[in-house]
Amino acid sequence: MKRVLFDSDVLLDVLAQRQPFVIASARALNTVTQEQVQGYVSGHAVTNIFYILRRQIGSESAREVIARLLQRIQVASVTDEVIRQALQNAIVDFEDAVTSAAANIAALEVIVTRNTSDFANSLVPAMLPEEFLATLS
């Protein structure tokens, strides 16, 4: 089973129905319903997703959406070790460095994101949703 971290941009594409990205992102996320993919989200991304959704759909609805999401995917912990690894990472954006470190420490195989260039220095390879889907065919 492939162990995959979904970046917040991909999850927000699906949860907020962001066009034109929602179709590819939803197809990638839906792979977790099959036995070939175990999906993860970084712990810090959950709070960021909530913050963005809350402004669009309200606090209660945002909580419900995240609760449904977490029925399908697991949370990759953001620990002391993750933060320390992120601080040492060559990734410029600290949030992306934390995402990469969380994926690395959780021994995940790939990060599915729309911003692959942000993860050029990641220890865990990053792929676009379309690229990820092609690896499953």
Backbone torsions as a table, in degrees:
resi	resn	phi	psi	omega
1	MET	NA	132.4	179.6
2	LYS	-79.0	133.4	-179.7
3	ARG	-105.5	116.4	-167.2
4	VAL	-128.6	133.7	172.6
5	LEU	-99.1	126.0	176.3
6	PHE	-94.5	121.1	179.3
7	ASP	-68.7	157.3	-176.6
8	SER	-60.3	-31.7	-179.7
9	ASP	-64.1	-40.0	179.3
10	VAL	-67.8	-43.2	179.5
11	LEU	-65.1	-41.0	177.7
12	LEU	-67.0	-32.6	174.8
13	ASP	-55.0	-44.2	-177.4
14	VAL	-75.7	-51.0	-173.2
15	LEU	-68.1	-32.8	-179.8
16	ALA	-103.9	7.1	177.9
17	GLN	53.2	48.5	-177.0
18	ARG	-78.8	121.4	179.1
19	GLN	-89.3	147.8	-0.3
20	PRO	-92.8	15.7	-170.2
21	PHE	-86.2	-17.8	-170.6
22	VAL	-58.7	-36.2	-174.6
23	ILE	-65.6	-54.3	-179.2
24	ALA	-64.4	-41.0	-179.4
25	SER	-65.6	-40.2	178.9
26	ALA	-66.4	-40.7	177.5
27	ARG	-61.1	-42.7	179.1
28	ALA	-65.0	-46.6	-179.0
29	LEU	-64.7	-35.9	-179.1
30	ASN	-65.2	-13.3	177.5
31	THR	-64.9	-18.5	179.3
32	VAL	-70.2	-16.8	178.0
33	THR	-80.0	-10.7	177.0
34	GLN	-96.7	162.6	-176.4
35	GLU	-76.9	-3.0	-174.5
36	GLN	-92.4	-8.5	-176.4
37	VAL	-134.0	132.3	169.0
38	GLN	-109.4	118.8	-175.5
39	GLY	-95.2	148.5	178.4
40	TYR	-137.0	157.5	169.4
41	VAL	-133.2	142.6	177.7
42	SER	-68.1	140.8	-177.6
43	GLY	-55.3	-40.3	-179.4
44	HIS	-70.0	-25.3	179.4
45	ALA	-68.5	-29.9	-179.8
46	VAL	-60.6	-43.0	-179.9
47	THR	-69.0	-36.5	177.6
48	ASN	-66.4	-42.3	178.3
49	ILE	-62.3	-44.6	178.3
50	PHE	-58.5	-46.8	-178.3
51	TYR	-57.6	-45.8	-179.3
52	ILE	-68.4	-45.4	-179.8
53	LEU	-65.7	-37.9	-178.8
54	ARG	-57.8	-39.7	-179.7
55	ARG	-68.8	-25.8	-177.5
56	GLN	-93.0	-39.0	-172.3
57	ILE	-126.0	1.2	180.0
58	GLY	93.1	158.2	-173.8
59	SER	-64.0	-48.2	-176.8
60	GLU	-63.8	-45.1	178.8
61	SER	-64.5	-39.0	178.9
62	ALA	-62.4	-41.7	178.0
63	ARG	-62.4	-41.5	179.6
64	GLU	-64.1	-42.5	180.0
65	VAL	-63.1	-44.7	-179.9
66	ILE	-67.0	-38.7	177.6
67	ALA	-61.3	-41.5	177.4
68	ARG	-65.0	-41.2	178.5
69	LEU	-59.7	-44.5	-176.4
70	LEU	-73.6	-5.2	170.5
71	GLN	-77.0	-19.5	-176.2
72	ARG	-106.1	-27.0	-177.9
73	ILE	-131.8	160.9	-179.3
74	GLN	-102.5	165.0	179.4
75	VAL	-99.5	125.6	172.2
76	ALA	-83.6	120.5	-172.9
77	SER	-64.7	143.7	170.9
78	VAL	-106.2	104.9	-173.9
79	THR	-113.2	178.2	174.2
80	ASP	-55.1	-44.6	179.9
81	GLU	-62.0	-40.8	179.1
82	VAL	-62.4	-48.1	-178.8
83	ILE	-63.0	-42.7	179.6
84	ARG	-64.5	-39.5	176.8
85	GLN	-66.3	-40.8	179.6
86	ALA	-62.2	-38.5	179.1
87	LEU	-64.0	-28.0	-179.6
88	GLN	-90.9	-6.7	-175.0
89	ASN	-77.6	148.1	178.9
90	ALA	-79.5	-3.6	177.9
91	ILE	-67.2	127.4	-173.5
92	VAL	-68.1	-48.5	-178.3
93	ASP	-77.5	119.2	-174.0
94	PHE	-62.8	-38.2	178.9
95	GLU	-60.1	-42.6	177.1
96	ASP	-66.9	-36.5	177.3
97	ALA	-62.7	-39.7	177.5
98	VAL	-66.4	-42.2	178.0
99	THR	-59.4	-46.7	179.7
100	SER	-62.0	-45.6	-179.5
101	ALA	-64.7	-40.2	178.5
102	ALA	-62.2	-42.0	178.6
103	ALA	-65.7	-42.2	-179.0
104	ASN	-64.0	-48.7	-176.8
105	ILE	-69.0	-28.5	176.2
106	ALA	-82.7	2.1	179.7
107	ALA	59.3	42.3	177.5
108	LEU	-85.3	156.7	-172.0
109	GLU	-92.8	-28.1	-174.4
110	VAL	-156.4	151.2	172.0
111	ILE	-109.5	123.2	176.6
112	VAL	-96.0	118.3	-174.0
113	THR	-149.4	160.0	170.9
114	ARG	-91.8	-4.5	-177.5
115	ASN	-117.2	63.4	-176.2
116	THR	-62.8	-31.7	-179.4
117	SER	-64.5	-28.0	177.3
118	ASP	-66.4	-19.8	-176.6
119	PHE	-110.2	22.3	-178.5
120	ALA	-58.1	-32.6	-179.6
121	ASN	-99.3	15.5	-178.7
122	SER	-76.6	142.5	174.0
123	LEU	-71.6	-22.9	176.6
124	VAL	-104.0	125.8	-177.7
125	PRO	-64.1	146.9	179.0
126	ALA	-111.9	144.4	179.5
127	MET	-137.2	151.2	170.2
128	LEU	-69.9	155.6	178.1
129	PRO	-52.7	-41.9	-179.4
130	GLU	-64.4	-40.4	178.7
131	GLU	-65.3	-42.6	178.6
132	PHE	-60.2	-46.1	179.7
133	LEU	-59.8	-37.7	179.7
134	ALA	-65.2	-28.4	179.5
135	THR	-72.2	-18.3	-177.7
136	LEU	-90.5	-13.3	-177.1
137	SER	-75.5	NA	NA
